[in-house]
Amino acid sequence: MRIRVGAVGLRPALAVHATVALAGAGAEVVPLPATRSGDAPGSSSEPAGGATTAAVHLVLVDGAGPLDPASLGHAVDGAVPCVVVHLPGEQGPARALAAALSAAAVVELPAAADWLAARVAPGTPTGPGPAGGCGALVLVGATGGAGTSTLAIAAAAAGGDCLLVDADPASPGLDLPLGLTEVPGARWPAIPSSADPLDAASLRAALPTVGGLGLLTGTPPGPADARVPAVVAVGRRHFDHVVVDAGRALPGWLTPDDVVVVVAPATLAGVVGARRVLVGHAGGRAVLALRETPWLDPGAVAGELGVERLLVLPRLRGIAEATECGDLLGGRGGRALHRLGAQAWAVAA
């Protein structure tokens, strides 16, 4: 029996992305009726002949289209999982709509095409959760100097076969603390910006490495550039782990399998910054990584922010000096970072 996925109000670009993603999983996209804001009662924004909710396995709703959430009750009734989809740069209204609908997930297309296809593949549950490949560990700093890059390197070093992606526009390059500045290998300018999919074997072979860690750094592209989610998507499928240093901005290409780690000091500024990030990531899996201070208790801060997963960052001696010398993973400090990275994965699991 062919799998059918209902679509509510998808704009043409979203409809194309969804159709292409789902075709590989043997699924077809069919319209569901929905009343747009301003329509007369009983009118439908979809052509006659569309499916009913009872006839589909999953419902896709346009997260940034001109749909009135109040009009979606008959199309999104809770009996079938609902996923809110959106295009790059539209995560704000999409997450708000997802919260109003109690949606199972909110994802960006085409970055989450593989995730979407996996949710409707035969024998695969349509709700959120791991389905093929791995989720990414995405680190976001609540304030400047919170230690986001150091924790990202620690997690990547403890991740075995791991892809570390430097996506922080303000980063001087993660090859500096790792001592890889003179090591040949591909940096961001070498990553093609075409729509053709990246070849995983070529990417793996081209990157500079240290231990089992493959690093993509250099001057990262802008937040709307498709190269970042394209690289992360390859990492999810072809590496054991993926770690992304996202700097101070919550990326829009997150999937429900990803875990956001918000890094902050236990200060008032840190709490305010962490709340800003967490509000933008409402409903997603999150870890709060707090650097201890004499002023605020990390457990109390986590409770105030409503985060269950807490990682208390230890004070590591010699980290600044090792960073400047390009030997962050060497010596006793390197062993301590490996332990910290292993703790990060344990808390995120």
ZIGIDA-V614896 format. One record per residue. RES is the residue in one letter. NEAR is the number of other ideal C-beta (glycine too) atoms within 12 Angstrom. Layout:
res:RES near:NEAR
res:RES near:NEAR
//
This chain:
res:M near:9
res:R near:18
res:I near:28
res:R near:29
res:V near:41
res:G near:42
res:A near:45
res:V near:50
res:G near:40
res:L near:37
res:R near:25
res:P near:14
res:A near:21
res:L near:36
res:A near:27
res:V near:20
res:H near:33
res:A near:46
res:T near:28
res:V near:23
res:A near:36
res:L near:41
res:A near:20
res:G near:18
res:A near:32
res:G near:19
res:A near:32
res:E near:27
res:V near:37
res:V near:32
res:P near:33
res:L near:39
res:P near:31
res:A near:36
res:T near:26
res:R near:23
res:S near:17
res:G near:13
res:D near:19
res:A near:11
res:P near:10
res:G near:10
res:S near:15
res:S near:22
res:S near:30
res:E near:28
res:P near:12
res:A near:10
res:G near:11
res:G near:26
res:A near:28
res:T near:20
res:T near:31
res:A near:15
res:A near:21
res:V near:34
res:H near:34
res:L near:46
res:V near:46
res:L near:54
res:V near:46
res:D near:44
res:G near:42
res:A near:30
res:G near:32
res:P near:20
res:L near:38
res:D near:22
res:P near:31
res:A near:19
res:S near:31
res:L near:36
res:G near:21
res:H near:24
res:A near:39
res:V near:37
res:D near:20
res:G near:16
res:A near:18
res:V near:30
res:P near:33
res:C near:43
res:V near:47
res:V near:48
res:V near:51
res:H near:41
res:L near:33
res:P near:33
res:G near:21
res:E near:28
res:Q near:37
res:G near:23
res:P near:25
res:A near:40
res:R near:32
res:A near:23
res:L near:36
res:A near:38
res:A near:23
res:A near:25
res:L near:36
res:S near:22
res:A near:37
res:A near:29
res:A near:41
res:V near:44
res:V near:48
res:E near:45
res:L near:44
res:P near:31
res:A near:36
res:A near:47
res:A near:34
res:D near:38
res:W near:45
res:L near:47
res:A near:36
res:A near:37
res:R near:41
res:V near:38
res:A near:24
res:P near:16
res:G near:13
res:T near:25
res:P near:18
res:T near:34
res:G near:21
res:P near:31
res:G near:19
res:P near:22
res:A near:28
res:G near:22
res:G near:27
res:C near:33
res:G near:38
res:A near:49
res:L near:51
res:V near:48
res:L near:51
res:V near:41
res:G near:37
res:A near:44
res:T near:28
res:G near:19
res:G near:21
res:A near:36
res:G near:39
res:T near:45
res:S near:42
res:T near:41
res:L near:47
res:A near:48
res:I near:48
res:A near:45
res:A near:46
res:A near:50
res:A near:40
res:A near:34
res:G near:33
res:G near:22
res:D near:22
res:C near:39
res:L near:44
res:L near:50
res:V near:50
res:D near:44
res:A near:47
res:D near:35
res:P near:23
res:A near:19
res:S near:34
res:P near:21
res:G near:29
res:L near:46
res:D near:35
res:L near:25
res:P near:39
res:L near:38
res:G near:25
res:L near:32
res:T near:21
res:E near:11
res:V near:22
res:P near:14
res:G near:26
res:A near:27
res:R near:28
res:W near:32
res:P near:15
res:A near:22
res:I near:34
res:P near:21
res:S near:18
res:S near:11
res:A near:12
res:D near:12
res:P near:22
res:L near:32
res:D near:18
res:A near:22
res:A near:13
res:S near:18
res:L near:32
res:R near:28
res:A near:15
res:A near:26
res:L near:40
res:P near:31
res:T near:27
res:V near:29
res:G near:26
res:G near:23
res:L near:44
res:G near:41
res:L near:48
res:L near:46
res:T near:41
res:G near:30
res:T near:23
res:P near:32
res:P near:28
res:G near:19
res:P near:24
res:A near:21
res:D near:25
res:A near:31
res:R near:36
res:V near:40
res:P near:41
res:A near:35
res:V near:48
res:V near:47
res:A near:44
res:V near:33
res:G near:41
res:R near:40
res:R near:31
res:H near:29
res:F near:37
res:D near:25
res:H near:38
res:V near:45
res:V near:49
res:V near:49
res:D near:46
res:A near:43
res:G near:34
res:R near:30
res:A near:33
res:L near:35
res:P near:41
res:G near:39
res:W near:42
res:L near:46
res:T near:44
res:P near:35
res:D near:34
res:D near:44
res:V near:37
res:V near:41
res:V near:49
res:V near:50
res:V near:44
res:A near:47
res:P near:34
res:A near:33
res:T near:23
res:L near:18
res:A near:22
res:G near:37
res:V near:32
res:V near:21
res:G near:33
res:A near:44
res:R near:26
res:R near:23
res:V near:39
res:L near:33
res:V near:25
res:G near:31
res:H near:38
res:A near:29
res:G near:29
res:G near:37
res:R near:31
res:A near:39
res:V near:39
res:L near:46
res:A near:46
res:L near:41
res:R near:36
res:E near:24
res:T near:21
res:P near:10
res:W near:17
res:L near:26
res:D near:17
res:P near:30
res:G near:18
res:A near:16
res:V near:34
res:A near:30
res:G near:16
res:E near:22
res:L near:33
res:G near:19
res:V near:36
res:E near:16
res:R near:28
res:L near:32
res:L near:38
res:V near:28
res:L near:38
res:P near:23
res:R near:17
res:L near:29
res:R near:13
res:G near:21
res:I near:31
res:A near:17
res:E near:16
res:A near:27
res:T near:28
res:E near:14
res:C near:20
res:G near:23
res:D near:24
res:L near:42
res:L near:35
res:G near:24
res:G near:18
res:R near:16
res:G near:29
res:G near:31
res:R near:20
res:A near:27
res:L near:40
res:H near:30
res:R near:21
res:L near:37
res:G near:41
res:A near:23
res:Q near:26
res:A near:42
res:W near:32
res:A near:19
res:V near:28
res:A near:36
res:A near:17
//
